[in-house]
Amino acid sequence: AVVSTQRKEDETLVTDSIEHHPHGYSIDFTSTTVQAPLVDELMQMREGELASFTTAEGERFSSVQPDIHSIEVEMLSHRGQDVSAKGDGSLIKSIQVEGMNRSKPFWTGKCRLLIQKGSNSGEEVQAVVLRLGDGDTYGVPPEIEQCAVTMTKGEECRLVTPSSNFTITLCSLERDLTEKEIYNLPSDELITKTELTKKSGNFNFQKGKLHLASLYYNRALRYLDNRNRKEEDSKQTNALEVACHLKAVVSTQSTGEDLCLVS
């Protein structure tokens, strides 16, 4: 276990590692040669951050260099995909196992996830089925939901957040309609689907789940935006569109979020 951690400000640091590069070292966080407690600590570091680590007596950082018990680290860069909503580097995803196809979950869509906190393979794995956007009901952090919408079925990834790290597997998902499929929906079927989605928004709005409500309203608007516009249904669909826009604005402003939500 790492028993001592100290963040530093202005020192030139060196790190124990597996592979040397001209401008530093490269560590594979999935490698078994690097001990899990150190991996957990390293994955919490931000780019440019300086830190020192010391192991407990009898413990070691790496099976490659077992005699090293105290190291100093400067995190030069993370190699992974930034999946944060604001693109600020706060959520870094590294794919461990590629997914089987291009299908991805969508906000308000149902999916099944396997979630393991930390890097130790002995940690408990949580299996959860949820609708994305409603993670708080199931104790799933919003960072995991934000990552899940970027994953494909069967994908396993490592997610680094400001406070922890997770291994996530997307086991199954509810497939979304494509824009072409929405366009080809019969008018009565599209209106029914939109009204049901709007009702789900209203239900969550009344329950005080404003974030989830706004996701449902934006989902309903997506159906209307991609519909095959016909004269005979314009009055009803226009009324639905106005209602969803108003509800989306109210629920979004109440949560303090940006109006444009990613679908």
C-alpha positions in Angstrom: 0.0 0.0 0.0 1.1 3.6 -0.6 1.4 5.0 2.9 2.8 8.4 2.2 1.8 10.9 -0.6 3.1 14.4 -0.9 2.3 16.9 -3.6 5.1 19.1 -4.6 5.3 22.5 -6.4 8.7 23.3 -7.9 11.0 20.3 -8.0 12.4 18.3 -11.0 11.2 14.8 -10.5 11.8 11.3 -11.9 9.6 8.3 -11.9 10.1 4.5 -11.7 8.6 3.0 -14.8 8.4 0.2 -17.3 9.5 1.9 -20.5 11.8 4.9 -21.0 11.1 7.7 -23.5 13.3 10.7 -24.4 10.9 13.0 -22.4 9.9 10.8 -19.6 8.5 7.3 -18.9 5.5 5.5 -20.1 3.4 3.4 -17.6 0.7 1.0 -18.8 -1.9 1.2 -16.1 -3.3 -2.2 -17.1 0.1 -3.9 -16.6 0.4 -6.3 -13.7 4.0 -5.2 -13.1 2.8 -2.0 -11.5 1.1 -2.6 -8.2 -2.6 -1.5 -7.9 -2.1 1.0 -5.0 0.4 3.0 -7.1 -1.8 2.8 -10.2 -4.7 4.3 -8.1 -2.5 7.1 -7.0 -1.0 7.8 -10.4 -4.4 7.9 -12.1 -5.6 10.7 -9.8 -2.7 12.9 -10.9 -3.4 15.8 -13.2 -1.1 16.7 -16.1 1.8 18.8 -14.9 1.2 17.7 -11.2 4.2 16.8 -9.1 4.1 14.2 -6.3 6.2 11.8 -4.2 5.1 8.3 -3.0 6.5 6.0 -0.3 5.4 2.3 0.2 4.7 0.6 3.5 7.4 -1.7 4.9 7.6 -4.9 3.0 5.6 -3.5 0.1 6.9 -2.5 -3.4 5.8 -0.4 -6.3 6.8 -2.6 -9.2 7.8 -6.2 -9.8 10.4 -4.9 -12.3 12.3 -2.9 -9.7 11.3 -4.4 -6.3 14.0 -2.5 -4.3 12.5 0.9 -4.9 10.3 2.1 -2.1 10.2 5.8 -2.5 9.6 7.7 -5.8 9.0 11.1 -7.1 6.7 11.7 -10.1 5.8 14.4 -12.5 2.8 13.6 -14.6 3.7 14.7 -18.1 0.5 13.5 -19.9 -2.4 11.1 -19.9 -3.0 9.1 -23.0 -6.7 8.6 -23.3 -9.9 10.2 -24.5 -11.3 13.3 -22.8 -15.0 12.4 -22.3 -15.8 15.3 -20.0 -18.9 17.4 -21.0 -16.9 20.6 -21.1 -13.7 19.1 -22.6 -11.6 20.2 -19.6 -9.7 17.0 -19.2 -11.5 16.1 -15.9 -12.6 12.7 -17.3 -10.1 10.5 -19.1 -11.2 7.3 -20.7 -8.8 4.5 -21.9 -10.3 1.6 -23.8 -9.2 -1.8 -22.5 -11.4 -4.0 -24.6 -12.9 -2.7 -27.9 -16.7 -2.9 -28.3 -18.4 -5.3 -30.8 -20.2 -2.6 -32.9 -20.8 1.1 -33.2 -24.0 1.2 -31.2 -23.9 3.5 -28.3 -26.3 4.2 -25.5 -28.2 7.5 -25.3 -29.4 9.8 -22.5 -32.7 8.3 -21.1 -31.9 5.0 -22.8 -31.6 1.8 -20.7 -28.3 0.0 -20.4 -26.5 -2.6 -18.2 -23.1 -1.7 -16.8 -20.4 -3.5 -14.7 -18.6 -1.0 -12.5 -15.5 -1.7 -10.5 -13.9 1.0 -8.4 -10.1 1.2 -8.2 -7.4 -0.8 -10.0 -7.4 -3.9 -7.7 -8.9 -6.9 -9.5 -10.2 -8.1 -6.1 -12.5 -5.1 -5.7 -16.2 -5.8 -5.8 -17.9 -5.4 -9.2 -21.3 -3.7 -9.2 -23.8 -4.7 -11.9 -26.5 -2.1 -12.5 -29.3 -1.6 -15.0 -30.3 2.1 -15.4 -31.6 4.8 -17.6 -28.8 7.2 -18.4 -29.5 10.4 -16.6 -31.1 8.7 -13.6 -27.8 7.4 -12.1 -28.3 9.0 -8.7 -31.3 6.6 -8.1 -28.9 3.7 -8.4 -25.9 5.3 -6.7 -24.0 5.7 -10.0 -21.8 8.8 -10.2 -22.6 11.2 -13.1 -19.0 10.8 -14.3 -19.7 7.2 -15.1 -22.9 8.1 -17.0 -21.0 10.7 -19.0 -18.5 8.0 -19.9 -21.1 5.4 -20.7 -22.7 7.4 -23.5 -19.3 7.3 -25.4 -19.0 3.5 -25.1 -20.1 0.7 -27.5 -21.7 -2.6 -26.6 -19.1 -5.0 -25.1 -16.5 -2.2 -24.5 -14.5 -2.2 -21.3 -12.7 0.9 -20.3 -10.8 2.6 -17.5 -12.2 6.0 -16.4 -10.1 8.5 -14.4 -12.1 11.1 -12.5 -10.8 13.9 -10.2 -11.6 11.8 -7.1 -11.3 8.2 -8.2 -10.9 5.7 -11.1 -13.2 3.0 -12.4 -13.2 0.0 -14.7 -16.5 0.0 -16.7 -18.0 -2.6 -19.0 -21.1 -1.8 -21.2 -22.9 -5.2 -21.3 -26.1 -4.2 -23.1 -28.0 -1.2 -24.3 -31.2 0.1 -25.7 -30.7 1.0 -29.3 -31.6 4.5 -30.4 -33.5 5.3 -33.6 -31.5 6.8 -36.4 -32.5 10.0 -38.0 -33.6 8.1 -41.1 -35.7 5.7 -39.0 -37.4 8.7 -37.3 -38.1 10.3 -40.7 -39.7 7.1 -41.9 -41.9 6.6 -38.9 -45.7 6.8 -39.7 -47.0 10.2 -38.4 -49.3 8.7 -35.7 -46.5 6.4 -34.4 -44.1 9.4 -34.2 -46.6 11.5 -32.4 -47.3 8.7 -29.9 -43.6 8.1 -29.3 -43.0 11.9 -28.8 -46.0 12.2 -26.4 -44.8 9.3 -24.3 -41.3 10.7 -24.1 -42.7 14.1 -23.1 -44.9 12.4 -20.4 -41.7 10.8 -19.0 -40.2 14.3 -18.9 -43.3 15.6 -17.1 -43.2 12.7 -14.6 -39.6 13.4 -13.6 -40.2 17.2 -13.6 -42.9 16.7 -11.0 -40.6 14.4 -9.0 -38.0 17.2 -8.9 -35.6 15.3 -11.2 -35.0 18.3 -13.4 -31.9 17.0 -15.1 -33.5 13.8 -16.2 -36.7 15.7 -17.2 -34.7 18.0 -19.5 -33.1 14.9 -21.1 -36.5 13.5 -21.9 -37.7 16.8 -23.4 -34.7 17.1 -25.6 -35.2 13.5 -26.7 -38.8 14.3 -27.7 -37.5 17.4 -29.6 -35.0 15.1 -31.5 -38.0 13.0 -32.8 -39.8 16.2 -33.9 -36.7 17.8 -35.5 -36.1 14.7 -37.7 -39.7 14.0 -38.6 -41.2 13.8 -42.1 -43.1 17.1 -42.0 -46.7 16.8 -43.4 -49.4 19.4 -43.6 -52.0 17.2 -41.8 -50.0 16.7 -38.6 -48.3 20.1 -38.4 -50.8 21.5 -35.9 -50.4 18.7 -33.4 -46.6 18.3 -33.8 -46.1 22.1 -33.6 -48.0 22.2 -30.3 -45.9 19.3 -29.0 -42.7 21.1 -30.1 -43.6 24.3 -28.3 -44.5 22.5 -25.1 -41.3 20.5 -25.1 -39.1 23.6 -25.8 -40.7 25.5 -22.9 -40.4 22.5 -20.5 -36.8 22.0 -21.6 -35.9 25.6 -21.0 -37.5 25.7 -17.5 -36.0 22.4 -16.4 -32.5 23.3 -17.8 -32.5 26.8 -16.2 -33.6 25.3 -12.9 -30.6 23.0 -12.9 -28.2 25.7 -14.0 -27.0 23.6 -17.0 -26.3 24.7 -20.5 -29.4 24.6 -22.7 -27.8 22.5 -25.5 -27.7 19.0 -24.1 -25.8 16.2 -25.9 -28.1 13.5 -27.2 
